[in-house]
Each structure stands twice: as C-alpha cells, then as structure tokens.
Amino acid sequence: MALWGFRWLKFFVNPYAKDDFEHISESERRLYILGRLETAEFSEWSWVIVVAGVGFFTDAYSIFAINMVIPMLGIIYYGGDMPRSYETALSVVTLGGSIIGQIGFGLAADIWGRRKMYGLELIITIGATLGVVMSSPGVEGSMSIIVWLLVWRFVLGIGIGADYPLSAVICSEFAPTRLRGRMMTAVFMCQPLGQLAATLVALIATVSQRKGIPAGSMPDECNAQCLKTMDSIWRWIIGVGVIPAVLALWFRLTIIESPRYTADVGRDTQKAASELKRYLLLRAQSPPGPASSSSIDIATSNHGAASLRRSGSGAASVVGPEDVPTTDSNGRTLGGTDMDADVHEQRTRPLSGAYSNDGQSQRSFVHSNYEASILGETNHHVDPDNSAEGESPPIPSWSEFKQYFWHNGNLRTLIATSFCWMALDLPFYGLGMSSPHIISTIWYGKNIPKLSIYDLVIHDVWQSLVVVSLGAIVGCLITLCTIDRLGRRNIQMNGFFWLFILFVVIGGSFNHLYENGGSAAVIVLYILCQIFFNFGPNTTTYIMPAELFPTRYRGLCHGISAAFGKLGSVIAQLFLTYVDYGHGVNHNVIQKWLPYSLLIFSVFMLLGLIVTWKWIPGQEHGVEGNNKTLEEWEVGRNTPNGFAQTRLARIVEKIWKVIAKAADSAYLLLDKLAGGDVAELREQAKREEQEMTEVVEEREGVEQPTTCTEPTKPTFNWRVRS
C-alpha cells in the first residue's frame, strides 16, 4: 500500500478522473458518497482527526504560549513587568484577528470550497509565528518591539481564527455519523493539549538554558547575560509552534474537497464520488458478480451494513458503480449485478427525502424508510408526496438564505449558537483563566512570595499545569466518552449549570478564603471550573455549529458563532482592564475585582443555560435512538413555524429595510460624487423591464395599463464556480 503522502501527491498533481460514475444516476452517486463515508474504517477516518487536530493544536499552542512569554517580555524590555495596556493589547489584537479569520474564511469556504481555504490559514499561521519570533527593538531601541508584536499577533489571529470553521466543518463532513461526536471532540481536545505543550516547552526551554540565568537574580536585576538568555527562551517557546504546523501543511494542501460540498454546493456528484473512491484507502474488494466483468472495483466492507444498521446513519451500505445496473437504449444490462427494479427504485429515492419542504414528514420519512430501503430488508414503498427521485438540496443564493434562516426560523439556532459561545468566552478568556497573575493570586492567596527569575518561570509553568491543563484535559476526556450517550445539548446545559454554581460559590467565598489561607479550596474550585468548561460549553459550542446547519452555509454559520465568542472575550478583557473599580482598586488588586467579576459572569452562565434549553434543537437522535446524520440536521426546524410573522421578527425586518434603504441611498450618493453611473444603469434596467413586460402583454393579448415596475432582482448564487 502506498504511503499516504504519495497517494495524495498523485491526486493533487493529476486531475481527478470522473469516468467511473459517468453512467450512474444522480441519486445513486449520492447514495454511494454517503454510504462510503458512513462505512469508513479506522484507517480511513482517523487521518481526519490528525490533519484537523494538528492545526488546532498549533492554534491553541500559539494562543496560550503568550501567557508564558509575557512575563519574560516584561523582564527583557520593560524592567520587570509589561505595562497592563500592552498585555491587554496583545490579547485583543490576536482575538480581533481571529474574528476576521473566522467570518472571512468561513464564508470563503462556503463560496469557493473547503479545500481551497484549507492549508492557506496554516500558511498564514506559520508566517505570522515566524514574524513574532523575529520581532526586535532594533539597535539601541530604533524600533518598537510592541508594535512588531501587535502587527504579527494580529496576522496570527487571522490564521488561528480561520482554522476554527475549516477544521470543524471538514471533520464533520468526513466523519461517519456513529463517530462524528467523538471525532470532533478529539479534534477540540487538541486545544488543552496545545496549551499543555506550551507550558511544557516553556519548562524545557527554561531548564535547558538555566546556566544563563544568574542564581537569585530578580526580575528587575537581569544583567546582559540574563537578558540574552531570556530573549532566546521566549523566541524558542513561540517558534516551536511552527513545527506541528509545517508537518500538517502537506496533508492539508493535498486533501480532496469535501464530497458533501462538491455534491451539494458544487452540484457535481460524479466528481465527488470519483474523488472519494480514490482518496479513501481501499479495503478488501468484493468478488465481481456474474455480469460485472466490466464493472468498476469499489471497496465494500461486509460489516458496513451491520454497523450502519446500528447507527441509523442514513446511508446503510456502500453503493458502488458495480452495484448499479446501467442499461443501453434496448434495455440490456451493460455492467453491474442484477437488481430488482423495485429495490432499485427504493434505493434511488431516500436521499431526496431529506430535502422535502415539510420538515415533519422529512424526519418521519428518513427514519422509517431510509435504512430499510437501502438495505433491501423490506418492500416498503416511498410516498411520492414526501420525496422526488434524484432531488438535490437547494442551490445557495441570497433568496434561499433568507428563506432558510428568516422565514423557516433557523435564525434562532444561529443566534443560540453565537450567544452561547459568547457567554462562554466572556469568562474563559476575559478573566484570563490561564493568566499567570490570576493563577498566582489563587495559588498563594495573600502571601505571594517574591521569586527570582528562574523560580518565577518554573512556578508559572507548574501552576498552569495543575490549575488549567489538568482540569481541561479531564473535562475533554469525559466529553469524549459521553457525548453520544448524553448528547451535545445536555452536556452544554450541564456545563452552564455547574459553571453558574461554581462562579457563585467562588465569587461569594473568595475574599474569606483569600484572607484565611484557603488557597487550596480555591484551586480545587478553579480546577472544577476547567473541567466543566470542557465537559460543557467550551467543547459543545465548537461542535454544534458544524452539525446543525446545511452544507451550503455550514462554514459561515460556524465562523459567525465562533466570532461572537471572540467578540465576547474582547469585550470582557477591555472591560476588566479599563473599568474604574473605585476606592483605589485597579487591575493589579486582583483579590478585589475577581470575585465580583465572577458573580457578574455567573449571570451569563445562567443565560447560556436558558438559551440552550429554549433555542438549541434538542432531538439529537432518531426514532430508533441513533444519531442524526448531517442530512437530517440540515432540514432545520419544522416548517411552517411562523417565525417571520412574529411581532419581534416584523419589527426587526422593518428596521433592516430602513437601514438597507439608507445604506443604498448613501451608496448612490457616493457613487454620484465619484462620477459613477449606477443610478443610470438602474433606470435603464427599469426601462428594459418595462419594455419586456409590454412585449409579453401584447403577445398574450392582455391589455393592461403601463406602469413602471420594479425589475426582478437577480438571484445571486454566492458560490463562485471555478
């Protein structure tokens, strides 16, 4: 068997052949695509976790490594402590770049495809990381080190943010339904692992260069040799993050396009099926049938049907070209095994049922007919009213986007995923759960010792390992084991509930424990917070946006949800840095403002719990208790649901129309001042539309008064075809 890299090199250099599925019907191709993904074996789906997880590992490493580096930067360039405004700026610009990367690359992945974006964000991350490493104040302070750091951290944030929607969407679209929750949890688990790696690298780099740090040297007493050593250490800590990114880059650049995207958005099931057939590692091939000497060899597992029968994944067996009867004009079989016409009809229908307009009938159809008809276990016939043979999902356009989100009510789901992510990141990043200053305060209480440079770095690493990494990894492991049993929604509600309780307990008892040497109790409570962050909304807010939305909008919706999370963290950090606490309390007096901030953020935990309960779809399993497929999830809410007719929705729509009209008027005014001709082109379009209407009326012999009508707005297909 060829090495993966060389397999992918061949596919990347040479165009993908599409001949194998040329004579196969549209619906049969779709059945093959879904069936092949659903029956993938360990050797075929495990690489998705590696490719997506390594990039996410790099992102987490880059984000959290700065917490280890900031104390060193303060010693080297600022005589002991970095100014609080600079420290906040480094975090804010990184998160601000993440917002741009999440929305921009999420939208781009839906327009141009996942493959064209995947790898590009890793190149940005690698380049920006090297830029951070090479940042310098110049000779005798001729440049500003903080400006260079801010610029490169902003670019780094774009690459980090772009990886959120891309890794999540690609993992969900390649994953078998029975494993999708665990696979995405494994990818997300690379975040605490990346954070753990950052602390361990800091420990190794510091210990290995210990001789360059004078014994007992305090942060404000670092001599020339000490400064040189510390400068080398922080650059090593940041630079090591490039290594896993470079290793993952090859595999990301040579990945095929998501078959679901190629089929549903690209409208090319022939290409999607051929790429998938060649890309996945071939398994033991079934012996050809008596009439299949010229048929194409498709890898088919004997246990595929049984495993899908257990999972109820919606594509119960691999349907390959050799399984599909193709006939000539005289009705003679050209290739493939014989198939009963009744069963053949049943096998070509089920996929289309997922896109029926009646949400309730779609669900009942998928659960009752899909599995049985694919497996050929029954002769249950499909109701033609519920599906149309060969029907594909809608073409993405602005009008269809508005129909799906506004009139069908799925905007509520997007609002819920976005708000829950923002409610989570307010305390997660805003309170700096991994900030060395906060961790030292809860670790030592009021008796914080004055440590030498070497001891300061070692203590920061040790405290981060115990307080942050331990709880985060344990929480992810619990989620990995329980996500399919408990469900995403239940885990998220459970996490929000316990975080609400813990924030109230810590906020109410912190002052007493701080004054009376109860730091051990605070440490335990903080570890529990990390556990329920990750056995809760920190993991599920990453997973659910990649499952709840259709393929044509999945990248954008995940990007919007993630961007709201980073927006919440930016707001929290700015608030905690610049708010006037009064009574001489500023950000340095952590023991004064931390408990009150926790009490405030406990309110957002409660709101996250309520929004999850009210607006996140709760039916995660089918009638037989099996996980829903992406095709079942993308149906959305039952229609009609009257969301667009509610009073609040009508008010929002009117406000939106007023804003859009004002923006359009401003645009026309600016275009006129710039010498443009947009207004004239619009008037010309109106006249042409009017003339066309008059011609049609004359031909039909209909006499109607001539009126100036609005031209029909063209439907914008937001996928740019290459």
Secondary structure as GFF3:
##gff-version 3
##sequence-region A 1 722
A	DSSP	alpha_helix	4	13	.	.	.	ID=ss1
A	DSSP	three_ten_helix	19	21	.	.	.	ID=ss2
A	DSSP	alpha_helix	26	38	.	.	.	ID=ss3
A	DSSP	alpha_helix	42	77	.	.	.	ID=ss4
A	DSSP	alpha_helix	84	111	.	.	.	ID=ss5
A	DSSP	alpha_helix	114	117	.	.	.	ID=ss6
A	DSSP	alpha_helix	120	133	.	.	.	ID=ss7
A	DSSP	three_ten_helix	139	141	.	.	.	ID=ss8
A	DSSP	alpha_helix	145	174	.	.	.	ID=ss9
A	DSSP	three_ten_helix	177	179	.	.	.	ID=ss10
A	DSSP	alpha_helix	180	188	.	.	.	ID=ss11
A	DSSP	alpha_helix	190	208	.	.	.	ID=ss12
A	DSSP	three_ten_helix	210	212	.	.	.	ID=ss13
A	DSSP	three_ten_helix	219	221	.	.	.	ID=ss14
A	DSSP	alpha_helix	224	239	.	.	.	ID=ss15
A	DSSP	alpha_helix	242	253	.	.	.	ID=ss16
A	DSSP	alpha_helix	259	264	.	.	.	ID=ss17
A	DSSP	alpha_helix	269	279	.	.	.	ID=ss18
A	DSSP	alpha_helix	304	311	.	.	.	ID=ss19
A	DSSP	three_ten_helix	321	323	.	.	.	ID=ss20
A	DSSP	beta_strand	326	327	.	.	.	ID=ss21
A	DSSP	beta_strand	333	335	.	.	.	ID=ss22
A	DSSP	alpha_helix	341	348	.	.	.	ID=ss23
A	DSSP	three_ten_helix	350	355	.	.	.	ID=ss24
A	DSSP	alpha_helix	359	365	.	.	.	ID=ss25
A	DSSP	pi_helix	366	370	.	.	.	ID=ss26
A	DSSP	alpha_helix	371	375	.	.	.	ID=ss27
A	DSSP	alpha_helix	398	402	.	.	.	ID=ss28
A	DSSP	pi_helix	403	407	.	.	.	ID=ss29
A	DSSP	alpha_helix	411	430	.	.	.	ID=ss30
A	DSSP	alpha_helix	436	444	.	.	.	ID=ss31
A	DSSP	alpha_helix	453	464	.	.	.	ID=ss32
A	DSSP	pi_helix	465	469	.	.	.	ID=ss33
A	DSSP	alpha_helix	470	486	.	.	.	ID=ss34
A	DSSP	alpha_helix	488	515	.	.	.	ID=ss35
A	DSSP	alpha_helix	519	534	.	.	.	ID=ss36
A	DSSP	alpha_helix	537	543	.	.	.	ID=ss37
A	DSSP	three_ten_helix	544	546	.	.	.	ID=ss38
A	DSSP	three_ten_helix	551	553	.	.	.	ID=ss39
A	DSSP	alpha_helix	554	578	.	.	.	ID=ss40
A	DSSP	alpha_helix	590	615	.	.	.	ID=ss41
A	DSSP	alpha_helix	630	633	.	.	.	ID=ss42
A	DSSP	three_ten_helix	643	645	.	.	.	ID=ss43
A	DSSP	alpha_helix	647	673	.	.	.	ID=ss44
A	DSSP	alpha_helix	678	700	.	.	.	ID=ss45
###
